[in-house]
C-alpha cells in the first residue's frame, strides 16, 4: 500500500515556536501541515491544519485556553496539499476523540466529505501517522478497535457527506430566517446518518468558536456564522442555549449519554427520555428515532405516563410523548422514519403526518451505514414486500448477503468475522418466549444449537461477543454492526398461492406488540421489524429462516451459502471454538 513520506517535529508551545519552526525546517514549513497541540498534564489537546504554520501558532497562542497547552507536534510533507491535510486533520480528530487519551477542545466546524487526487494514498499515510503516534504513546488504541466504538460512531467530529452538510445548512438557514416557533422533520431511511447529524448539530450550536480556528475557509466560516446567529436567536438574550436531545429507546439513550459525557462542551444530562421533558423547558428539542415516541397503548408504566400527561394538562387517554415535545419548546427537530415504527405503542403515522402539514421536511438520501448502499436498502424493501420485479442479489466486493440453511455454519462464519472485524451479532424477530430469563434453558434450539435472548436489555451490542446470544429489535435499533446474522423466526412465512409474505400471529411473543390491533396492522409492524434489523450490517448480512416456505422464497433472490466457500474456516472454527457462553439470568424488555 503506497503512502507518502512525511516528517514529524516536536516543539515546546510558546512564543518562540514560530521562529524555531522556520529555522529548523525551512524547506518543509512552506507546505500545508497538520499539527497536534497538547498537554500531558491536563490531558487536553487541539488538532489543526494550516497553510501557514508559523502564523497559525501565533494565532493559537492568543487564545486563552490553547495557550495553556505545552507541546506541539507538527507533521510536515512536501506531498501535502490543502485537501489532504483537511482529510488527515479530520481523521486525527475523529480517532483521537474515541481513543480518549486526550480531551479534544476542538469545535466541530468540519467540512463536507469530498474526493481528491490520490485520496487512498493519503489515507494510508494517516494510518502510518497513527502507528507512530501509538509508538510515542500519544494515542493508545488500534484504528479497528476505535472504529467499532460508540464514541467513534456517534462523534460530532464526523466529516459530513454532501447530503448531510446540505441538510445542516438548510436547517440553520430556516431557523435563522423563520419565526422562532419552528417545527422541522429530517427524514431518511435506516443508515442515512440521522443520529450522527443530530449529535453534530448539537455540538455545533453549543461550541464557542474563536477566530483562530477559521483561517481562510469560506465554506466553514459561513456555516459557523450561520450557527452563531441561530444560537443567538434561539437563546433569546439568555447566557446559555438550552437543548434537549430526546431518545425514546432506553438502550440507545444509555449509549448516547456515555458519548455526550466524553465530548468536550457536551453533557450526559442533555440526553433525556421523553418523560423528563416535564422537568424543564427548552430553547430547542431534538428528537432522534422520533417514530419510537409512545402513545398510551400497550405500554408499561401507565401511572407515570398519566402523571406526565397531567403535568402538560393533556387528556389522560389521548396525550402522547409527541405532545410533550411540542409543549416543551417552540422549536422542535424530529429525525423520523415511518418505516421503523415497530409497535402499536408508537405514535401513529397519521399524527406525524398532520404535524408535517405545517412543518418543514428535509430529506436525507445518501446511505451512510450499509456498504451495499441504496441498492441493498431497496432490495430488502422489495424482498419483504414480495414485489414482482425482484432479481437475484449480486454479490459485490462492498457487501455480502447470504442465506444459510445451517445455523451452525452461520454461527461459525459470524465467529470468524467477529475475530476479524468485531461487532458481529445475531438478531432475531420475536418468535420465541423468553424462558431463559427465569431458567438456564435456551430460548430456542435451531439445528442443535442452543440460542438465548440478549442477557441484558441496555447496550447489549457492546456487552457480549457470544454468538449464541440473539439481540432483538429493541436492543439493536439505532446501532451499527459490521456483520449481522438475522433469524427469520416462526412468526413469518410465505404463501405460494397468494405470492405474499404472511405473519403467524400466535408465534409472535412481544406481549406489548400485538394486543389490541388487527392482523393486518401486526403484519406491517413485523415486516418493519425485519426490515430494520436487516439494515444493521455495514459489511454484510447473513440470513437464516426457521420457516422452510420462507427459506425457499428467499433462496430465489439471496445467494445460498455453501460450505465449500469457507471449508477451512469452518473446520478451524468447529466444536469448542464457537463463542458460546453459559446462561445467566438478566431481566429486560422481552
C-alpha positions in Angstrom: 0.0 0.0 0.0 1.5 3.3 -1.1 1.8 6.2 1.3 3.7 9.5 1.2 6.8 10.4 3.1 6.4 12.9 5.9 8.4 14.4 8.8 7.3 15.0 12.4 8.9 17.5 14.7 8.2 18.3 18.3 8.4 21.8 19.8 7.6 23.5 23.1 4.5 25.5 22.5 5.3 29.1 23.3 6.1 32.5 21.7 9.5 31.2 20.3 7.9 28.2 18.5 7.2 30.0 15.2 10.7 31.1 14.8 12.1 27.7 15.6 9.9 26.1 13.0 11.2 28.4 10.3 14.8 27.8 11.4 14.7 24.0 11.8 12.5 23.0 8.8 13.0 25.8 6.3 12.2 23.6 3.3 9.1 22.0 4.8 7.1 24.6 6.7 6.0 26.3 3.4 3.8 23.4 2.6 0.4 22.7 4.3 0.8 21.0 7.6 -1.1 19.1 10.3 -0.4 19.6 14.0 -1.4 18.5 17.5 -1.1 20.9 20.4 -1.3 19.1 23.7 -0.6 19.0 27.4 0.1 15.6 29.1 -0.5 17.3 32.4 -4.1 18.4 31.7 -4.8 15.7 29.2 -6.2 18.3 26.7 -5.3 18.6 23.0 -6.2 20.5 19.9 -5.8 19.2 16.3 -5.5 21.5 13.4 -4.1 22.1 9.9 -2.7 25.2 8.2 -1.1 26.5 5.0 0.9 29.0 7.2 2.0 27.2 10.3 4.2 30.0 11.8 1.3 32.5 11.8 -1.2 29.8 12.9 0.9 29.1 16.0 0.9 32.9 16.8 -2.9 33.0 16.5 -3.4 30.0 18.8 -1.1 31.5 21.5 -3.6 34.4 21.8 -6.4 32.0 22.7 -6.9 31.8 26.5 -7.4 28.0 26.5 -5.0 26.9 23.8 -2.1 28.9 25.2 -2.2 26.7 28.3 -1.2 23.7 26.2 2.5 22.8 26.5 3.7 21.0 23.4 3.1 20.9 19.6 3.8 18.1 17.2 3.8 19.2 13.6 3.6 16.8 10.6 5.3 18.1 7.5 5.5 16.8 4.0 6.2 18.3 0.5 3.5 16.0 -0.7 0.7 17.6 1.4 -1.9 19.8 -0.2 -5.0 21.5 1.3 -7.3 18.6 0.6 -5.0 16.0 2.1 -4.3 17.9 5.3 -8.0 18.6 5.8 -8.6 14.9 5.5 -5.8 13.9 7.8 -6.9 16.5 10.3 -10.5 15.1 10.3 -9.2 11.6 10.7 -7.0 12.6 13.6 -9.8 14.4 15.4 -12.3 11.5 14.9 -9.9 8.9 16.1 -8.3 10.8 19.0 -11.7 11.7 20.4 -12.6 8.0 20.5 -9.1 7.0 21.8 -9.8 9.0 24.9 -6.2 9.7 25.8 -6.8 13.4 25.5 -9.9 15.6 25.7 -10.0 17.5 22.4 -11.0 21.2 22.7 -11.8 21.5 19.0 -15.0 22.9 17.8 -16.7 20.7 15.2 -16.9 23.1 12.3 -15.9 20.3 9.9 -16.1 20.1 6.2 -18.2 18.1 3.8 -16.8 14.8 2.6 -15.1 15.1 -0.8 -12.8 13.1 -3.0 -9.4 14.3 -4.2 -6.4 13.1 -6.2 -4.6 10.1 -4.5 -7.0 10.0 -1.6 -6.3 6.3 -0.9 -2.6 7.0 -0.6 -3.2 9.8 1.9 -5.4 7.5 3.9 -2.5 5.1 4.1 -0.3 7.9 5.2 -2.7 8.7 8.0 -2.6 5.0 9.1 1.2 5.3 9.3 1.0 8.5 11.2 -1.3 6.8 13.7 1.1 3.9 14.2 3.9 6.4 15.0 1.6 8.2 17.5 1.0 4.9 19.2 4.7 4.3 19.4 5.2 7.7 21.0 2.2 6.9 23.4 0.2 10.0 22.3 -2.6 7.6 21.3 -3.3 4.1 22.6 -5.8 2.0 20.6 -5.7 0.4 17.2 -7.8 2.0 14.5 -10.1 -1.0 14.1 -10.9 -1.0 17.8 -11.6 2.7 17.7 -13.8 2.4 14.6 -16.0 -0.1 16.4 -16.5 2.1 19.5 -19.7 4.1 20.1 -17.7 7.3 20.7 -16.3 7.0 17.1 -19.6 6.1 15.5 -21.6 8.9 17.2 -18.8 11.5 17.4 -19.8 15.1 16.5 -16.5 15.5 14.7 -17.6 13.5 11.7 -16.7 14.7 8.2 -20.2 15.0 6.8 -21.4 13.8 3.5 -22.6 16.4 1.0 -26.2 15.3 1.7 -25.7 15.7 5.5 -23.9 19.0 5.1 -26.6 20.4 2.9 -29.3 19.3 5.4 -27.4 21.1 8.3 -27.1 24.3 6.2 -30.7 24.2 5.1 -31.9 23.7 8.7 -29.8 26.5 10.1 -31.0 28.8 7.3 -34.6 28.0 8.1 -34.1 28.7 11.8 -32.4 32.0 11.1 -35.0 33.3 8.7 -38.2 32.0 10.1 -40.1 32.8 13.2 -38.7 31.3 16.4 -41.6 28.9 16.6 -40.5 26.2 14.2 -41.1 22.5 13.6 -38.8 20.6 11.3 -38.5 17.0 10.2 -35.3 15.4 8.8 -36.4 12.2 7.2 -34.3 9.4 6.0 -34.3 5.6 5.9 -32.1 3.5 8.2 -28.4 4.2 7.8 -28.7 7.7 6.3 -26.8 9.2 9.3 -29.7 10.8 11.3 -28.2 10.2 14.7 -24.8 11.5 13.7 -26.4 14.6 12.2 -28.3 15.3 15.4 -25.1 15.0 17.6 -23.2 17.1 15.1 -25.8 19.8 15.2 -25.9 20.0 19.0 -22.1 20.3 19.2 -22.1 22.9 16.5 -24.7 25.1 18.3 -23.1 24.7 21.7 -19.5 25.4 20.6 -17.8 28.7 21.2 -15.7 29.1 18.1 -12.8 31.5 18.0 -11.4 33.4 15.0 -8.1 31.4 15.1 -10.0 28.3 14.2 -11.5 29.7 11.0 -8.4 30.7 9.0 -9.4 31.2 5.3 -12.0 28.6 4.6 -15.1 30.5 3.4 -17.3 27.4 3.4 -16.5 26.7 7.1 -16.8 30.4 8.0 -20.2 30.8 6.5 -21.6 27.7 8.3 -20.2 28.9 11.7 -21.5 32.4 11.2 -24.9 31.0 10.5 -24.8 28.7 13.5 -23.8 31.6 15.8 -26.7 33.7 14.5 -29.1 30.8 15.1 -27.8 30.3 18.6 -28.2 34.0 19.5 -31.8 33.9 18.2 -32.8 30.8 20.0 -31.4 31.6 23.4 -33.3 35.0 23.5 -30.7 37.0 25.3 -30.1 34.3 27.9 -26.5 33.4 28.7 -26.8 29.7 27.7 -28.6 27.9 24.9 -30.7 25.1 26.4 -31.0 22.0 24.2 -32.6 18.6 25.0 -31.7 15.5 23.0 -34.7 13.2 23.4 -34.1 9.5 22.8 -37.2 7.3 23.2 -35.3 3.9 23.4 -33.7 3.1 26.7 -30.7 1.2 25.4 -29.7 3.8 22.8 -30.3 6.6 25.3 -27.8 5.0 27.7 -25.2 4.7 24.9 -25.6 8.3 23.8 -25.3 9.5 27.4 -21.9 7.9 27.6 -20.9 9.6 24.3 -22.0 13.0 25.5 -20.1 12.6 28.8 -16.9 12.1 26.8 -17.3 15.1 24.5 -15.9 18.5 25.4 -18.7 21.0 25.8 -21.5 18.4 26.0 -23.1 16.8 29.0 -24.9 13.5 29.5 -27.7 15.5 31.2 -28.6 16.8 27.7 -29.7 13.3 26.7 -33.1 12.5 28.2 -36.1 10.3 27.9 -39.5 11.8 26.8 -40.9 11.7 30.4 -38.1 14.0 31.6 -39.5 16.8 29.5 -41.9 17.7 32.3 -39.0 18.8 34.4 -37.9 21.9 32.3 -38.5 23.9 29.2 -36.0 24.2 26.3 -34.9 26.5 23.5 -34.6 23.6 21.1 -35.7 20.0 21.4 -34.1 17.4 19.0 -35.8 14.0 18.9 -33.9 11.1 17.5 -35.8 7.9 16.4 -39.0 10.0 16.6 -41.0 7.2 15.2 -40.5 5.4 18.6 -42.2 8.1 20.6 -45.1 6.4 22.6 -48.8 6.8 22.9 -50.9 5.4 25.8 -51.4 1.9 24.3 -49.8 -1.4 25.4 -47.1 0.4 27.5 -45.5 -0.5 30.8 -45.8 2.2 33.5 -49.3 3.7 32.8 -49.2 5.6 36.1 -46.0 7.5 35.2 -47.4 8.2 31.7 -50.6 9.6 33.1 -48.7 11.7 35.6 -46.8 13.4 32.7 -50.0 13.9 30.7 -51.5 15.6 33.8 -48.4 17.9 34.1 -49.0 19.1 30.5 -52.7 19.4 31.1 -53.4 16.7 28.4 -56.3 14.2 28.2 -55.3 11.1 30.1 -56.2 8.8 27.2 -55.1 10.9 24.2 -51.9 12.6 25.3 -48.7 11.3 23.7 -44.9 11.8 24.0 -45.1 13.7 20.8 -47.5 16.2 22.5 -45.0 16.5 25.4 -42.2 17.5 22.9 -44.5 20.1 21.3 -45.4 21.7 24.6 -41.8 21.8 26.0 -40.3 24.1 23.3 -41.3 26.5 20.5 -38.6 24.8 18.3 -38.5 21.1 17.6 -36.4 19.0 15.2 -37.6 15.4 14.6 -35.4 12.7 13.0 -38.0 10.4 11.6 -38.6 7.3 9.5 -42.1 6.0 9.4 -40.9 2.6 8.2 -39.1 2.0 11.5 -42.3 2.1 13.6 -42.5 -1.4 15.1 -45.1 -1.5 17.9 -48.7 -0.3 18.4 -47.2 1.7 21.3 -45.6 4.0 18.8 -47.4 7.3 18.0 -49.5 6.8 14.8 -48.1 7.8 11.5 -51.3 9.9 10.9 -50.4 12.2 13.9 -47.0 12.9 12.4 -48.5 13.5 9.0 -50.8 16.1 10.5 -47.9 17.8 12.2 -45.9 17.8 9.0 -48.6 19.8 7.2 -47.3 22.9 8.9 -43.7 21.9 9.3 -40.6 21.9 7.1 -39.4 18.5 5.8 -35.7 17.9 4.8 -34.8 14.6 3.3 -31.6 12.6 3.6 -30.9 10.1 0.8 -27.3 9.0 1.0 -26.7 5.6 2.6 -24.0 6.1 5.3 -24.1 2.7 7.1 -24.6 -0.1 4.7 -21.8 -0.5 2.2 -24.2 -2.1 -0.2 -25.7 1.4 -0.5 -29.2 2.3 -1.6 -29.3 -0.8 -3.8 -29.3 -3.0 -0.8 -31.9 -1.0 1.1 -34.2 -1.1 -2.0 -33.6 -4.9 -2.4 -34.6 -5.6 1.2 -37.7 -3.4 0.9 -38.8 -5.2 -2.3 -38.0 -8.7 -0.9 -40.1 -8.2 2.3 -42.9 -6.6 0.3 -42.9 -9.6 -2.1 -42.6 -7.3 -5.1 -42.7 -8.7 -8.7 -39.6 -7.1 -10.1 -37.1 -8.7 -7.7 -33.9 -10.2 -9.2 -31.1 -12.2 -7.5 -28.9 -10.1 -5.4 -25.4 -9.9 -7.0 -22.5 -10.2 -4.6 -20.2 -7.2 -4.7 -16.8 -6.5 -3.0 -18.6 -4.0 -0.9 -21.4 -6.1 0.5 -22.0 -9.7 1.3 -25.6 -11.1 1.6 -26.0 -14.8 2.0 -28.8 -17.2 3.1 -27.8 -20.1 5.4 -29.5 -23.5 5.7 -27.4 -24.4 8.8 -27.4 -22.4 12.0 -24.0 -24.0 12.9 -22.5 -22.7 9.7 -23.9 -19.2 10.2 -22.6 -19.0 13.7 -19.2 -20.3 12.7 -18.9 -17.7 9.9 -20.1 -14.9 12.3 -17.5 -16.1 14.8 -14.8 -15.8 12.1 -16.0 -12.3 11.2 -16.1 -11.3 14.9 -12.4 -12.2 15.2 -11.5 -10.3 12.1 -13.8 -7.2 12.4 -15.6 -7.2 15.7 -19.2 -6.1 16.2 -20.8 -9.2 14.6 -24.1 -10.2 16.3 -27.1 -12.5 15.9 -30.5 -10.8 15.7 -34.0 -12.4 15.6 -37.6 -11.5 15.4 -39.9 -12.1 18.5 -40.6 -15.7 17.6 -39.8 -17.4 20.9 -40.7 -17.0 24.5 -38.0 -15.6 26.8 -37.7 -18.6 29.1 -34.0 -18.1 29.8 -34.9 -15.0 31.9 -36.1 -17.4 34.6 -34.1 -20.5 34.0 -30.9 -21.8 32.4 -32.8 -23.3 29.5 -32.2 -21.9 26.0 -35.0 -19.9 24.4 -34.8 -22.0 21.2 -32.7 -24.8 19.7 -32.0 -24.5 16.0 -30.0 -27.2 14.2 -28.9 -28.5 17.7 -27.5 -25.1 18.6 -28.9 -23.6 21.8 -29.8 -19.9 21.5 -30.5 -17.3 24.2 -32.2 -13.9 24.1 -29.9 -11.0 24.9 -28.9 -11.2 28.5 -29.0 -7.5 29.1 -31.5 -5.0 27.8 -29.2 -2.0 27.8 -26.2 -1.5 25.5 -26.3 -5.2 24.5 -24.3 -4.6 21.3 -21.2 -3.8 23.4 -21.9 -6.2 26.3 -21.3 -9.5 24.6 -19.3 -11.4 21.9 -21.3 -14.6 22.3 -22.6 -15.8 19.0 -25.4 -17.9 20.6 -27.0 -14.7 22.1 -29.8 -13.2 20.0 -30.5 -9.4 20.1 -34.0 -8.1 19.4 -35.3 -5.0 17.7 -35.2 -3.0 21.0 -31.5 -3.8 21.7 -30.3 -3.2 18.1 -32.4 -0.4 16.6 -30.2 2.6 16.0 -27.0 0.7 16.3 -24.4 -0.4 13.6 -22.9 -3.8 13.2 -20.1 -5.0 10.9 -21.9 -8.2 10.1 -25.3 -9.3 11.3 -26.9 -12.7 11.3 -30.7 -12.3 11.0 -33.0 -15.1 12.1 -36.4 -15.0 10.4 -38.4 -16.9 13.0 -41.6 -18.8 13.4 -43.7 -15.7 13.2 -43.2 -15.2 9.4 -43.9 -17.5 6.4 -44.5 -17.3 2.7 -47.8 -18.3 0.9 -47.1 -19.7 -2.6 -50.7 -19.3 -3.6 -51.0 -15.6 -2.8 -47.3 -15.0 -3.6 -47.1 -12.9 -0.4 -45.2 -13.0 2.9 -47.6 -13.6 5.8 -47.3 -13.5 9.5 -48.3 -16.1 12.1 -49.8 -14.1 15.0 -49.7 -16.8 17.6 -46.0 -17.2 17.1 -45.2 -13.6 17.8 -44.3 -13.2 21.5 -43.8 -9.4 22.1 -46.5 -9.0 24.7 -46.9 -5.3 24.0 -46.5 -5.7 20.3 -49.8 -7.3 19.3 -52.5 -6.6 21.8 -55.5 -4.6 20.5 -54.5 -4.4 16.9 -55.7 -6.2 13.7 -53.7 -8.9 11.9 -53.0 -6.5 9.0 -51.6 -4.0 11.5 -49.4 -6.6 13.1 -48.2 -7.7 9.7 -46.9 -4.2 9.0 -45.2 -4.0 12.3 -43.4 -7.4 11.9 -42.3 -6.5 8.4 -40.9 -3.2 9.7 -39.0 -5.1 12.4 -37.4 -7.5 9.9 -36.5 -4.6 7.5 -35.0 -2.6 10.4 -32.8 -5.5 11.6 -31.8 -6.3 8.0 -30.3 -2.8 7.8 -27.9 -3.2 10.8 -24.9 -4.8 8.9 -22.3 -2.4 7.5 -20.3 -5.0 5.6 -22.7 -7.9 5.3 -25.9 -9.7 6.4 -26.4 -13.4 6.8 -30.0 -14.8 6.8 -31.4 -18.0 8.4 -35.1 -18.9 8.0 -36.9 -21.1 10.5 -39.8 -21.5 8.1 -39.0 -23.6 5.1 -41.5 -21.9 2.8 -40.0 -18.6 3.5 -36.5 -20.1 3.0 -37.5 -21.4 -0.4 -38.8 -18.0 -1.4 -35.6 -16.2 -0.2 -33.4 -18.7 -2.0 -34.7 -17.4 -5.3 -33.2 -14.0 -4.6 -30.5 -14.3 -2.0 -27.3 -16.3 -2.8 -27.0 -19.5 -0.9 -24.1 -20.1 1.4 -22.2 -23.3 0.5 -19.9 -25.0 2.9 -17.1 -25.2 0.3 -16.8 -21.4 0.2 -15.0 -21.4 3.6 -14.4 -25.0 4.3 -11.1 -24.4 6.0 -12.5 -21.7 8.2 -15.5 -23.9 9.2 -13.1 -26.7 10.2 -10.9 -24.3 12.1 -13.8 -22.8 14.0 -15.8 -26.0 14.7 -16.6 -27.5 18.1 -15.3 -25.7 21.2 -14.2 -22.7 19.2 -17.7 -21.3 19.0 -18.3 -18.3 21.2 -20.9 -19.9 23.4 -21.5 -18.7 26.9 -23.0 -20.2 30.0 -26.5 -18.7 30.6 -27.2 -16.2 33.3 -30.5 -14.5 34.3 -30.9 -10.8 33.5 -34.3 -9.3 33.2 -35.1 -6.8 30.5 -37.6 -5.8 27.8 -39.0 -9.1 26.4 
